[in-house]
Amino acid sequence: MEHRDAYRSEAALFTAIASKLGCSPDSLRVWVRQARRGGGERSGQSSAEKARIKALEREVREQRQANEILKKASAYFAPLW
């Protein structure tokens, strides 16, 4: 991004740099956007935030499954009391 002024557009920049790195311009564009989000230059979720949300969603799923198991066990043993 330091040499952004040397190119007429970001697309031209990504095309030139991507060929030097051996990746597609689209991949480079996605990486740059994610780096900007992580650095706070761009709005959106950083990689760390995405990972935290994914972990929390997994925990919620596990808690819901545990609750369903407890409800079924409670219903099974309730008539015995």
C-alpha positions in Angstrom: 0.0 0.0 0.0 3.0 2.2 0.3 3.3 2.4 -3.5 -0.4 3.0 -4.1 0.3 6.4 -5.8 2.4 4.7 -8.4 -0.7 2.9 -9.9 -3.8 4.4 -11.5 -6.1 2.2 -9.4 -6.2 -0.3 -6.6 -7.1 -3.0 -9.1 -3.9 -2.2 -11.1 -1.9 -2.3 -7.9 -3.3 -5.6 -6.8 -2.8 -7.1 -10.3 0.9 -6.0 -10.4 1.7 -7.1 -6.8 -0.3 -10.3 -7.0 1.7 -11.5 -10.0 5.0 -10.9 -8.0 3.6 -12.8 -5.0 2.2 -15.7 -7.1 -1.4 -15.3 -6.0 -4.6 -13.9 -7.5 -5.4 -10.2 -7.4 -8.7 -11.0 -5.7 -6.9 -13.0 -2.9 -4.6 -10.0 -2.3 -7.5 -7.6 -2.2 -9.2 -9.8 0.4 -6.0 -9.9 2.5 -5.6 -6.2 2.3 -9.2 -5.5 3.4 -8.8 -7.9 6.3 -5.6 -6.3 7.3 -7.3 -2.9 7.2 -10.1 -4.2 9.4 -7.6 -5.7 11.9 -5.8 -2.4 12.0 -8.9 -0.4 12.6 -8.6 1.5 9.3 -11.8 -0.1 7.9 -15.1 -1.0 9.6 -16.0 -4.6 10.1 -14.9 -7.5 12.2 -11.2 -8.3 12.7 -10.0 -11.9 12.5 -9.8 -12.0 16.3 -13.4 -10.8 16.6 -14.6 -13.4 14.1 -12.8 -16.2 16.0 -14.2 -15.1 19.3 -17.8 -15.0 17.9 -17.3 -18.4 16.4 -16.1 -19.8 19.7 -19.1 -18.2 21.5 -21.6 -19.6 19.0 -20.1 -23.1 19.5 -20.4 -22.7 23.2 -24.0 -21.6 22.9 -24.8 -24.7 20.7 -23.2 -27.0 23.3 -25.1 -25.4 26.1 -28.4 -25.8 24.2 -27.6 -29.5 23.6 -26.8 -30.0 27.3 -30.1 -28.3 28.3 -32.1 -30.6 25.9 -30.4 -33.6 27.5 -31.2 -32.4 31.0 -34.9 -31.6 30.0 -35.3 -35.2 28.7 -33.7 -36.7 31.7 -35.8 -34.6 34.0 -39.0 -35.7 32.2 -37.9 -39.3 32.4 -37.2 -39.3 36.1 -40.0 -37.0 37.2 -42.7 -39.7 37.4 -40.5 -41.7 39.7 -40.6 -39.1 42.5 
